[in-house]
Amino acid sequence: MHIVADQNIPALPELLGNVGHLSSYVGRTPPPELLETADALLVRSITQVDAALLKQAPQLKFVATATIGKEHLAIDALDARAIQWANAPGCNADSVGEYVLTAVLKVLQQQHRLDEVFDLDVAIVGAGHTGTAAGQRLAALGMNVHYYDPPLAEQGDSRAHSHWQRVLTSDIISLHVPLTRKGLYPTHHLIDIEALQSLHSGQLLINACRGAVIDNHAVIARCEQGECPTLVFDVFEGEPEVNKAILPYLAIATPHIAGHSLEGKVGGAYQVATALCKHFDIPLPVKLADVLPEVNWRTLGAVSIQRLPDLAKLVLALYPIDEDDRMMRSHGLTASGFDQLRKNYRKDNPRRQLNNQSIACHNAAQVIRFKQLGFNAYQVC
C-alpha cells in the first residue's frame, strides 16, 4: 500500500512505517507523481482535496485530514468516487482550549484585571469539542460561561442557547465554529461590521477557529473609529496572506497555531492512522503514548498557585504566548513567512500541554478545579 502524507503530520513513520510505503510531500499540494500511485492520502487543512486533485489519483481509496475541520475536503467528490474519508474530531481541542485560557490570562494580566474574573461573562460561540474545552477552562477560573450554538440548542443540548444579543454583550467572546456559507446558520462573516459596532473597549474578542468567521476589513474600519474591543486572532481571513493593516489593532496575533501543541498534532496523526488501519483492516500496534516524549516538569503544590496572579504566571511560563505573537509580527506578514511559522512551529522546543504538569492537591475541590484547567491534579493526604 502506498500512503502519501503531508510531511508536517508528526509521528507517521513511527505509526505507519510498518503498514505500507510512506511518501511525504512538502507544501500545500501533493505532486502528481505521488498521487498517481497513492492508495491513501493524509493531509492537513492547507491541502484542498477537490475534484481536480482526485483526478490525479486514480488508485486512491482513503483520504484523511489530521485536523478537526474538514472544509478543505470535497466530500461530494470523495463520495462520488466511493473514497472513504476521515477527519480527527477533538484531536487538538485541549490545545485550543489552553490557547484561549493563556490568551485570556495574558490580556487580563496586561490590563490589571485579574481580580475581575468572577464578574466576567463569557460567550463561547460553538459548543463542539474546542468550544467546550475553552469554556471548561474559563469556568474553572470562576467566570460565568455560556454557549451560543443554535443548531445544538435545537437538538436539545441543555448547555446551548440561540440568543445572539447575549453574545454581543458578553465581556469575553471566543469563537469556535467551522466556516460555513450556507444553511440556516452560516458562519462566514458571523462577526461583521454591525456586530463589531456593538462591541466596546471593555470586551475581549478571540478568534481561534477560521479567519473568515470575522470580516477582517470590518475589523480595521471599526478599530479606526477608536474604542474597539481587545482582539486576539490566531486565524486570519485570506491566510496565508494576512492584511498587515490589522496587526497594530491586535493585542495578540499568532499564525494559526492554537491547536499546535505536540499532543494536539500527534493526537491528530494517531486518529488518522487509526482510521486508515481500520479501513484497510490492518492492526495498528503502536499506542499514542509510545510516540509522545515524556515531560519532566517538577510537581507543584496547589497552595502555591491558588492565587490567580500565581496561576497566570505559571500558565504563561509553560506556554509563553507572547513569543508566538512576536514571531507572527516579525515573520508572519508574508504568505511564505506565515506558512513557515506553521510548518516549523516550535520545532526545537515543542509546546506541551498542561496535563504534563502535576499538581499535588489537599482536597477534592482543588483536584476538580485544576483538572478542569487541564493539569494533572491528584490529592495527597
Backbone hydrogen bonds in HBPLUS format (Angstrom, degrees):
<---DONOR---> <-ACCEPTOR-->    atom                        ^
c    i                          cat <-CA-CA->   ^        H-A-AA   ^      H-
h    n   atom  resd res      DA  || num        DHA   H-A  angle D-A-AA Bond
n    s   type  num  typ     dist DA aas  dist angle  dist       angle   num
A0021-HIS N   A0001-MET O   2.77 MM  20  6.06 151.8  1.85 169.2 176.5     1
A0039-ASP N   A0002-HIS O   2.86 MM  37  5.27 163.7  1.89 143.5 148.9     2
A0040-ALA N   A0002-HIS O   3.18 MM  38  6.54 150.7  2.27 157.0 157.0     3
A0003-ILE N   A0021-HIS O   2.79 MM  18  5.95 171.1  1.80 158.9 162.1     4
A0023-SER N   A0003-ILE O   2.79 MM  20  6.12 167.8  1.80 167.8 171.6     5
A0004-VAL N   A0040-ALA O   2.89 MM  36  6.16 173.7  1.89 155.5 155.4     6
A0042-LEU N   A0004-VAL O   2.81 MM  38  6.25 158.7  1.86 155.6 162.7     7
A0005-ALA N   A0023-SER O   2.83 MM  18  6.24 156.3  1.89 158.6 166.4     8
A0025-TYR N   A0005-ALA O   2.98 MM  20  6.28 141.4  2.13 144.7 151.7     9
A0006-ASP N   A0042-LEU O   3.03 MM  36  6.40 145.6  2.15 150.9 161.0    10
A0009-ILE N   A0006-ASP O   3.13 MM   3  5.80 163.5  2.16 124.2 124.2    11
A0007-GLN N   A0025-TYR O   3.03 MM  18  5.55 163.6  2.06 159.9 154.5    12
A0015-LEU N   A0011-ALA O   2.96 MM   4  6.16 150.3  2.05 148.6 158.1    13
A0016-LEU N   A0012-LEU O   2.65 MM   4  5.52 171.9  1.65 160.7 162.2    14
A0017-GLY N   A0013-PRO O   2.91 MM   4  4.57 128.4  2.18 123.5 127.9    15
A0019-VAL N   A0016-LEU O   2.94 MM   3  4.92 159.6  1.98 107.3 113.9    16
A0034-LEU N   A0031-PRO O   3.08 MM   3  5.65 140.8  2.24 114.7 124.4    17
A0035-LEU N   A0031-PRO O   3.16 MM   4  6.47 163.3  2.19 153.0 158.2    18
A0036-GLU N   A0032-PRO O   2.93 MM   4  5.96 149.5  2.03 151.8 157.9    19
A0038-ALA N   A0035-LEU O   3.21 MM   3  4.98 161.8  2.24 101.7 107.2    20
A0061-LYS N   A0039-ASP O   2.86 MM  22  5.43 168.3  1.88 136.6 138.5    21
A0062-PHE N   A0039-ASP O   3.29 MM  23  6.64 135.9  2.50 145.4 155.3    22
A0041-LEU N   A0062-PHE O   2.91 MM  21  6.37 149.1  2.01 146.5 156.5    23
A0064-ALA N   A0041-LEU O   2.94 MM  23  6.45 155.0  2.00 160.4 166.6    24
A0043-VAL N   A0064-ALA O   2.89 MM  21  6.34 159.4  1.93 154.9 161.6    25
A0066-ALA N   A0043-VAL O   2.92 MM  23  6.34 158.2  1.97 172.0 170.1    26
A0047-THR N   A0044-ARG O   3.28 MM   3  6.00 168.9  2.29 120.9 124.0    27
A0049-VAL N   A0072-HIS O   2.91 MM  23  6.16 151.0  1.99 159.0 168.6    28
A0074-ALA N   A0049-VAL O   2.88 MM  25  5.98 157.3  1.93 163.6 160.1    29
A0054-LEU N   A0050-ASP O   2.98 MM   4  6.26 164.0  2.01 156.5 161.6    30
A0055-LYS N   A0051-ALA O   3.06 MM   4  6.24 141.1  2.22 144.6 153.2    31
A0056-GLN N   A0053-LEU O   2.98 MM   3  5.47 143.2  2.11 110.2 120.5    32
A0057-ALA N   A0054-LEU O   3.00 MM   3  5.11 161.8  2.04 108.0 113.5    33
A0060-LEU N   A0057-ALA O   3.27 MM   3  5.48 164.3  2.29 111.9 116.6    34
A0084-GLN N   A0061-LYS O   3.17 MM  23  6.29 141.7  2.33 146.3 137.4    35
A0063-VAL N   A0084-GLN O   2.89 MM  21  6.34 151.9  1.97 154.1 163.5    36
A0086-ALA N   A0063-VAL O   2.94 MM  23  6.51 132.5  2.17 142.6 155.5    37
A0065-THR N   A0086-ALA O   2.99 MM  21  6.50 149.8  2.08 147.6 154.7    38
A0088-ALA N   A0067-THR O   2.92 MM  21  5.18 163.7  1.95 146.4 141.1    39
A0073-LEU N   A0070-LYS O   3.06 MM   3  5.48 165.3  2.08 115.5 119.1    40
A0075-ILE N   A0073-LEU O   3.03 MM   2  5.58 118.1  2.43 109.3  92.7    41
A0078-LEU N   A0074-ALA O   2.98 MM   4  6.30 157.0  2.04 155.8 163.2    42
A0079-ASP N   A0075-ILE O   2.81 MM   4  6.01 165.0  1.83 156.6 160.7    43
A0080-ALA N   A0076-ASP O   2.87 MM   4  6.03 150.6  1.95 144.3 152.7    44
A0081-ARG N   A0077-ALA O   3.29 MM   4  6.50 137.9  2.48 136.2 145.2    45
A0081-ARG N   A0078-LEU O   3.17 MM   3  5.30 132.1  2.41  98.1 110.4    46
A0083-ILE N   A0078-LEU O   2.91 MM   5  5.13 171.3  1.92 152.5 150.1    47
A0082-ALA N   A0079-ASP O   2.94 MM   3  4.71 154.8  2.00  99.9 107.7    48
A0091-CYS N   A0088-ALA O   3.16 MM   3  5.60 164.6  2.19 134.8 134.9    49
A0093-ALA N   A0090-GLY O   3.33 MM   3  4.96 171.1  2.34 100.8 103.2    50
A0096-VAL N   A0092-ASN O   2.98 MM   4  6.31 160.0  2.02 156.1 160.6    51
A0097-GLY N   A0093-ALA O   2.81 MM   4  6.04 159.3  1.85 150.4 157.2    52
A0098-GLU N   A0094-ASP O   2.87 MM   4  6.07 151.7  1.95 145.5 152.2    53
A0099-TYR N   A0095-SER O   2.95 MM   4  6.22 143.6  2.08 140.5 151.2    54
A0100-VAL N   A0096-VAL O   2.97 MM   4  6.30 161.2  2.01 155.4 158.6    55
A0101-LEU N   A0097-GLY O   2.99 MM   4  6.22 163.8  2.02 146.0 150.8    56
A0102-THR N   A0098-GLU O   2.88 MM   4  5.95 164.7  1.90 145.7 150.0    57
A0103-ALA N   A0099-TYR O   2.86 MM   4  6.06 163.3  1.88 152.4 157.3    58
A0104-VAL N   A0100-VAL O   2.91 MM   4  6.06 164.7  1.93 155.4 159.2    59
A0105-LEU N   A0101-LEU O   3.01 MM   4  6.22 166.0  2.03 151.5 155.4    60
A0106-LYS N   A0102-THR O   2.88 MM   4  6.03 156.2  1.93 149.7 156.8    61
A0107-VAL N   A0103-ALA O   2.95 MM   4  6.14 166.0  1.97 152.6 155.7    62
A0108-LEU N   A0104-VAL O   2.94 MM   4  6.10 172.8  1.95 156.7 159.1    63
A0109-GLN N   A0105-LEU O   2.89 MM   4  5.89 151.3  1.97 141.7 150.2    64
A0110-GLN N   A0106-LYS O   2.96 MM   4  6.16 161.6  1.99 149.4 154.0    65
A0111-GLN N   A0107-VAL O   2.91 MM   4  6.10 149.3  2.00 148.4 157.5    66
A0113-ARG N   A0108-LEU O   2.80 MM   5  4.86 175.2  1.80 149.3 150.8    67
A0112-HIS N   A0109-GLN O   3.19 MM   3  5.06 160.8  2.23 101.7 106.9    68
A0116-GLU N   A0113-ARG O   2.91 MM   3  5.43 164.5  1.94 120.9 124.5    69
A0119-ASP N   A0116-GLU O   2.82 MM   3  5.51 156.7  1.87 126.8 134.7    70
A0120-LEU N   A0117-VAL O   3.19 MM   3  5.32 164.6  2.22 108.6 113.4    71
A0144-ASN N   A0120-LEU O   3.02 MM  24  6.23 166.8  2.04 171.9 170.5    72
A0171-ASP N   A0121-ASP O   2.84 MM  50  5.19 124.5  2.15 130.7 147.1    73
A0172-ILE N   A0121-ASP O   3.09 MM  51  6.44 156.3  2.15 155.0 157.3    74
A0122-VAL N   A0144-ASN O   2.77 MM  22  5.90 173.0  1.77 155.6 155.9    75
A0146-HIS N   A0122-VAL O   2.90 MM  24  6.22 157.8  1.95 168.0 173.6    76
A0123-ALA N   A0172-ILE O   2.77 MM  49  6.14 167.9  1.78 166.4 167.6    77
A0174-SER N   A0123-ALA O   2.95 MM  51  6.34 165.4  1.97 166.4 170.4    78
A0124-ILE N   A0146-HIS O   2.88 MM  22  6.17 171.9  1.89 164.3 167.1    79
A0148-TYR N   A0124-ILE O   2.82 MM  24  6.07 157.2  1.88 147.8 155.7    80
A0125-VAL N   A0174-SER O   2.88 MM  49  6.08 169.5  1.89 159.2 162.8    81
A0176-HIS N   A0125-VAL O   2.73 MM  51  5.66 152.2  1.81 163.2 163.1    82
A0126-GLY N   A0148-TYR O   2.88 MM  22  5.97 146.4  1.99 148.0 159.1    83
A0132-THR N   A0128-GLY O   2.93 MM   4  5.88 159.7  1.97 147.6 153.6    84
A0133-ALA N   A0129-HIS O   3.02 MM   4  6.23 155.8  2.08 144.5 151.5    85
A0134-ALA N   A0130-THR O   2.95 MM   4  6.18 158.5  1.99 151.2 156.3    86
A0135-GLY N   A0131-GLY O   2.88 MM   4  6.02 167.6  1.89 151.4 155.5    87
A0136-GLN N   A0132-THR O   2.87 MM   4  5.94 158.9  1.91 149.9 155.2    88
A0137-ARG N   A0133-ALA O   3.41 MM   4  6.53 156.5  2.47 138.4 143.1    89
A0138-LEU N   A0134-ALA O   3.09 MM   4  6.39 162.0  2.13 155.0 160.0    90
A0139-ALA N   A0135-GLY O   2.89 MM   4  5.97 153.6  1.96 149.4 156.9    91
A0140-ALA N   A0136-GLN O   3.10 MM   4  6.28 142.0  2.25 135.2 145.0    92
A0141-LEU N   A0138-LEU O   3.13 MM   3  5.15 140.8  2.29  95.6 106.7    93
A0143-MET N   A0138-LEU O   3.33 MM   5  5.92 157.1  2.39 152.1 146.6    94
A0142-GLY N   A0139-ALA O   2.90 MM   3  5.13 147.8  2.00 104.1 114.5    95
A0161-HIS N   A0147-TYR O   2.90 MM  14  6.30 143.0  2.03 155.2 167.1    96
A0149-ASP N   A0161-HIS O   2.98 MM  12  5.88 154.9  2.04 157.3 164.9    97
A0153-ALA N   A0149-ASP O   2.89 MM   4  6.09 156.4  1.94 156.9 164.4    98
A0154-GLU N   A0150-PRO O   2.92 MM   4  6.12 154.8  1.98 154.4 159.7    99
A0155-GLN N   A0151-PRO O   3.17 MM   4  6.41 134.1  2.39 134.7 146.7   100
A0155-GLN N   A0152-LEU O   3.06 MM   3  4.92 126.7  2.35  91.3 105.9   101
A0157-ASP N   A0152-LEU O   2.98 MM   5  5.43 164.9  2.00 152.8 147.8   102
A0156-GLY N   A0153-ALA O   3.07 MM   3  5.17 157.6  2.13 102.6 109.3   103
A0160-ALA N   A0157-ASP O   3.18 MM   3  5.71 143.7  2.32 112.3 120.9   104
A0166-ARG N   A0163-HIS O   3.06 MM   3  5.48 132.1  2.30 106.8 118.9   105
A0167-VAL N   A0164-TRP O   2.98 MM   3  5.13 124.7  2.30  98.9 113.4   106
A0168-LEU N   A0164-TRP O   3.15 MM   4  6.55 159.6  2.19 153.9 157.9   107
A0169-THR N   A0165-GLN O   3.18 MM   4  6.37 129.8  2.45 139.8 151.5   108
A0170-SER N   A0167-VAL O   3.04 MM   3  5.34 165.6  2.06 114.9 118.9   109
A0204-LEU N   A0171-ASP O   2.84 MM  33  6.27 149.0  1.93 149.8 160.2   110
A0173-ILE N   A0204-LEU O   2.80 MM  31  6.21 158.6  1.84 164.1 171.4   111
A0206-ILE N   A0173-ILE O   2.79 MM  33  6.13 164.6  1.81 167.1 171.0   112
A0175-LEU N   A0206-ILE O   2.98 MM  31  6.21 162.6  2.01 153.7 158.0   113
A0187-THR N   A0180-THR O   2.93 MM   7  5.17 134.4  2.14 120.9 134.2   114
A0188-HIS N   A0180-THR O   2.96 MM   8  5.81 144.3  2.09 170.9 160.8   115
A0190-LEU N   A0187-THR O   3.01 MM   3  4.81 138.4  2.18 131.9 119.8   116
A0189-HIS N   A0212-ALA O   2.78 MM  23  5.86 166.8  1.80 150.0 154.6   117
A0190-LEU N   A0213-VAL O   2.91 MM  23  5.36 110.5  2.40 122.5 137.8   118
A0191-ILE N   A0213-VAL O   3.05 MM  22  6.38 172.3  2.05 161.6 164.1   119
A0215-ASP N   A0191-ILE O   3.04 MM  24  6.30 169.5  2.05 162.5 162.0   120
A0196-LEU N   A0192-ASP O   2.90 MM   4  6.14 164.1  1.92 157.3 162.4   121
A0197-GLN N   A0193-ILE O   2.94 MM   4  6.06 145.3  2.06 143.3 151.3   122
A0198-SER N   A0195-ALA O   2.98 MM   3  5.28 142.1  2.12 103.4 114.8   123
A0199-LEU N   A0196-LEU O   3.09 MM   3  5.27 152.0  2.18 104.0 112.4   124
A0203-GLN N   A0200-HIS O   3.14 MM   3  5.85 166.7  2.16 124.7 126.8   125
A0230-THR N   A0203-GLN O   2.86 MM  27  6.15 157.3  1.91 167.2 159.5   126
A0205-LEU N   A0230-THR O   2.85 MM  25  6.22 164.5  1.87 167.6 170.6   127
A0232-VAL N   A0205-LEU O   2.94 MM  27  6.26 156.7  1.99 161.8 162.6   128
A0207-ASN N   A0232-VAL O   2.91 MM  25  6.39 158.1  1.96 164.1 171.3   129
A0234-ASP N   A0207-ASN O   2.96 MM  27  6.14 169.5  1.97 170.3 168.0   130
A0213-VAL N   A0210-ARG O   3.14 MM   3  5.73 164.5  2.16 119.2 123.1   131
A0214-ILE N   A0211-GLY O   3.26 MM   3  6.21 168.1  2.27 123.6 126.1   132
A0218-ALA N   A0215-ASP O   3.10 MM   3  5.27 118.9  2.49  99.0 113.7   133
A0219-VAL N   A0215-ASP O   3.04 MM   4  6.42 142.0  2.19 144.6 156.1   134
A0220-ILE N   A0216-ASN O   3.20 MM   4  6.54 158.0  2.25 147.2 150.6   135
A0221-ALA N   A0217-HIS O   3.08 MM   4  6.38 164.4  2.10 148.5 152.7   136
A0222-ARG N   A0218-ALA O   2.83 MM   4  5.99 157.8  1.88 148.2 154.5   137
A0223-CYS N   A0219-VAL O   2.85 MM   4  6.03 163.1  1.88 154.1 158.7   138
A0224-GLU N   A0220-ILE O   2.97 MM   4  6.13 146.1  2.09 147.0 155.8   139
A0225-GLN N   A0222-ARG O   3.06 MM   3  5.40 146.9  2.17 104.8 114.6   140
A0226-GLY N   A0223-CYS O   3.01 MM   3  5.25 146.3  2.13 104.2 114.1   141
A0251-ALA N   A0231-LEU O   2.82 MM  20  5.56 141.2  1.97 146.1 158.3   142
A0233-PHE N   A0252-ILE O   3.02 MM  19  6.41 153.5  2.09 164.8 163.3   143
A0254-THR N   A0233-PHE O   3.03 MM  21  6.50 156.0  2.09 153.3 157.9   144
A0256-HIS N   A0234-ASP O   2.61 MM  22  4.78 130.0  1.86 142.8 157.4   145
A0239-GLU N   A0236-PHE O   3.25 MM   3  5.49 160.6  2.29 128.2 125.3   146
A0241-GLU N   A0238-GLY O   3.09 MM   3  5.50 134.2  2.31 133.2 124.2   147
A0246-ILE N   A0243-ASN O   3.05 MM   3  5.97 170.2  2.06 127.9 130.9   148
A0247-LEU N   A0244-LYS O   3.17 MM   3  5.64 145.9  2.30 111.5 119.8   149
A0249-TYR N   A0246-ILE O   3.10 MM   3  5.71 147.1  2.21 117.3 126.5   150
A0250-LEU N   A0247-LEU O   3.08 MM   3  5.40 169.1  2.09 118.1 121.6   151
A0256-HIS N   A0254-THR O   3.08 MM   2  5.98 137.3  2.27 101.5  91.5   152
A0260-HIS N   A0257-ILE O   2.88 MM   3  4.88 166.3  1.90 116.3 118.0   153
A0265-LYS N   A0261-SER O   2.96 MM   4  6.25 164.8  1.99 157.9 160.7   154
A0262-LEU N   A0351-ARG O   2.83 MM  89  5.91 168.1  1.84 173.6 170.3   155
A0266-VAL N   A0262-LEU O   2.90 MM   4  5.93 169.6  1.91 153.0 156.5   156
A0267-GLY N   A0263-GLU O   2.83 MM   4  5.65 144.1  1.96 132.7 143.9   157
A0268-GLY N   A0264-GLY O   3.08 MM   4  6.25 148.7  2.18 138.9 145.7   158
A0269-ALA N   A0265-LYS O   3.09 MM   4  6.40 157.6  2.14 146.2 152.2   159
A0270-TYR N   A0266-VAL O   2.85 MM   4  6.09 155.0  1.91 149.0 155.9   160
A0271-GLN N   A0267-GLY O   3.01 MM   4  6.24 152.3  2.09 143.3 150.5   161
A0272-VAL N   A0268-GLY O   3.10 MM   4  6.40 162.3  2.14 152.7 156.1   162
A0273-ALA N   A0269-ALA O   2.93 MM   4  6.07 154.9  2.00 147.6 155.4   163
A0274-THR N   A0270-TYR O   2.91 MM   4  6.04 155.0  1.98 144.7 151.4   164
A0275-ALA N   A0271-GLN O   2.97 MM   4  6.21 156.9  2.02 144.8 151.1   165
A0276-LEU N   A0272-VAL O   2.87 MM   4  6.02 157.9  1.92 146.3 152.3   166
A0277-CYS N   A0273-ALA O   3.01 MM   4  6.19 168.4  2.02 149.5 152.3   167
A0278-LYS N   A0274-THR O   2.94 MM   4  6.12 152.3  2.02 145.2 153.4   168
A0279-HIS N   A0275-ALA O   2.95 MM   4  6.14 157.9  2.00 147.0 152.7   169
A0280-PHE N   A0276-LEU O   3.03 MM   4  6.31 161.4  2.06 155.7 160.0   170
A0281-ASP N   A0277-CYS O   2.86 MM   4  5.65 101.9  2.48 132.3 148.8   171
A0282-ILE N   A0277-CYS O   2.75 MM   5  4.73 167.3  1.77 141.7 146.2   172
A0281-ASP N   A0278-LYS O   3.22 MM   3  4.88 155.1  2.29  95.3 102.3   173
A0290-ASP N   A0287-LYS O   2.96 MM   3  5.29 139.0  2.14 105.5 117.4   174
A0291-VAL N   A0288-LEU O   3.09 MM   3  5.74 157.3  2.14 118.1 124.0   175
A0300-LEU N   A0358-SER O   3.07 MM  58  6.41 168.5  2.08 152.0 152.3   176
A0360-ALA N   A0300-LEU O   2.77 MM  60  6.12 163.3  1.80 162.9 167.4   177
A0304-SER N   A0301-GLY O   3.09 MM   3  5.65 137.9  2.28 112.6 122.3   178
A0302-ALA N   A0360-ALA O   2.90 MM  58  5.77 161.9  1.93 155.8 150.2   179
A0305-ILE N   A0302-ALA O   3.08 MM   3  5.52 154.3  2.14 111.3 119.0   180
A0310-ASP N   A0307-ARG O   3.08 MM   3  5.42 122.2  2.43 105.0 118.9   181
A0311-LEU N   A0307-ARG O   2.99 MM   4  6.32 154.8  2.05 151.9 160.1   182
A0312-ALA N   A0308-LEU O   2.80 MM   4  5.98 166.6  1.82 159.2 162.3   183
A0313-LYS N   A0309-PRO O   3.02 MM   4  6.13 154.6  2.09 138.2 145.2   184
A0314-LEU N   A0310-ASP O   3.04 MM   4  6.29 154.1  2.11 144.1 150.3   185
A0315-VAL N   A0311-LEU O   2.93 MM   4  6.21 172.7  1.93 162.1 162.6   186
A0316-LEU N   A0312-ALA O   2.96 MM   4  6.03 165.9  1.98 152.2 156.3   187
A0317-ALA N   A0313-LYS O   3.03 MM   4  6.09 127.6  2.32 133.0 146.2   188
A0317-ALA N   A0314-LEU O   3.05 MM   3  5.05 132.5  2.29  96.3 109.9   189
A0318-LEU N   A0314-LEU O   2.92 MM   4  6.24 154.6  1.99 155.1 161.8   190
A0319-TYR N   A0315-VAL O   2.88 MM   4  6.08 150.9  1.96 147.1 155.7   191
A0321-ILE N   A0319-TYR O   2.85 MM   2  5.64 119.1  2.23 116.2  99.3   192
A0323-GLU N   A0320-PRO O   3.00 MM   3  5.80 154.2  2.07 120.7 127.2   193
A0324-ASP N   A0321-ILE O   3.09 MM   3  5.30 121.2  2.45 100.9 114.4   194
A0325-ASP N   A0321-ILE O   3.10 MM   4  6.47 151.5  2.18 146.7 155.3   195
A0326-ARG N   A0322-ASP O   2.95 MM   4  6.18 154.8  2.02 142.1 148.0   196
A0327-MET N   A0323-GLU O   3.04 MM   4  6.28 158.7  2.09 146.9 152.4   197
A0328-MET N   A0324-ASP O   3.01 MM   4  6.17 155.0  2.07 144.8 151.4   198
A0329-ARG N   A0325-ASP O   3.08 MM   4  6.34 163.7  2.11 152.7 156.0   199
A0330-SER N   A0326-ARG O   2.95 MM   4  6.06 142.0  2.10 143.5 154.2   200
A0331-HIS N   A0327-MET O   2.79 MM   4  5.68 162.1  1.82 150.9 155.4   201
A0332-GLY N   A0328-MET O   2.86 MM   4  4.46 144.8  1.98 123.4 129.6   202
A0338-PHE N   A0334-THR O   2.84 MM   4  6.01 162.6  1.87 155.8 159.9   203
A0339-ASP N   A0335-ALA O   3.02 MM   4  6.20 166.6  2.03 149.2 152.8   204
A0340-GLN N   A0336-SER O   2.91 MM   4  6.06 154.3  1.98 144.4 151.9   205
A0341-LEU N   A0337-GLY O   2.97 MM   4  6.20 152.9  2.04 147.8 154.6   206
A0342-ARG N   A0338-PHE O   3.18 MM   4  6.51 154.5  2.24 148.0 154.4   207
A0343-LYS N   A0339-ASP O   2.82 MM   4  6.02 163.9  1.85 152.1 157.4   208
A0344-ASN N   A0340-GLN O   2.84 MM   4  5.84 165.3  1.86 150.8 154.2   209
A0345-TYR N   A0342-ARG O   3.44 MM   3  5.06 168.2  2.45 102.4 102.5   210
A0347-LYS N   A0344-ASN O   3.15 MM   3  5.23 142.2  2.30 137.7 126.6   211
A0349-ASN N   A0346-ARG O   3.19 MM   3  5.13 133.8  2.42  95.2 108.1   212
A0356-ASN N   A0353-GLN O   3.15 MM   3  6.07 166.1  2.17 123.3 126.5   213
A0357-GLN N   A0354-LEU O   2.88 MM   3  5.38 165.0  1.91 118.0 123.1   214
A0376-ASN N   A0357-GLN O   3.08 MM  19  5.81 161.3  2.11 146.3 148.2   215
A0359-ILE N   A0376-ASN O   2.95 MM  17  6.05 154.7  2.02 136.1 137.7   216
A0378-TYR N   A0359-ILE O   3.11 MM  19  6.46 154.5  2.17 171.0 170.1   217
A0361-CYS N   A0378-TYR O   2.75 MM  17  5.80 169.4  1.76 165.6 165.6   218
A0380-VAL N   A0361-CYS O   2.79 MM  19  5.98 161.7  1.83 174.1 169.0   219
A0367-VAL N   A0363-ASN O   3.23 MM   4  6.60 159.2  2.28 148.2 154.1   220
A0368-ILE N   A0364-ALA O   2.94 MM   4  6.21 164.9  1.97 155.8 158.9   221
A0369-ARG N   A0365-ALA O   3.02 MM   4  6.23 166.5  2.04 149.8 153.4   222
A0370-PHE N   A0366-GLN O   2.97 MM   4  6.13 176.4  1.97 159.6 160.4   223
A0371-LYS N   A0367-VAL O   2.93 MM   4  5.97 151.1  2.01 148.2 156.4   224
A0372-GLN N   A0368-ILE O   2.98 MM   4  6.15 155.2  2.05 147.2 153.8   225
A0373-LEU N   A0369-ARG O   3.07 MM   4  6.41 140.9  2.23 141.5 152.4   226
A0375-PHE N   A0370-PHE O   2.93 MM   5  5.49 146.1  2.04 166.6 156.1   227
A0374-GLY N   A0371-LYS O   2.92 MM   3  4.98 142.4  2.07  98.3 110.3   228
